Amino acid sequence: QQVESSRNENQEESRDSPSSLVATISELLRYKNAGNEAVRTGKYMEAV
């Protein structure tokens, strides 16, 4: 839900500024990296 909320907010912002697209991509990469780290450490429920 948190990602969905962020995605909706960022979709509106991305129409206004290319820098918000960079922020959105950065946020998604942080989620991806956190999920990958959770899998590596065996915390599968956190990875989802």
Residue pairs with C-beta under 8 A, 6 or more apart in sequence:
3 31
6 24
6 27
7 24
10 20
10 23
10 24
10 27
13 20
13 23
13 24
14 20
14 21
14 24
34 46
35 46
35 47
35 48
36 47
38 44
38 46
38 47
39 47
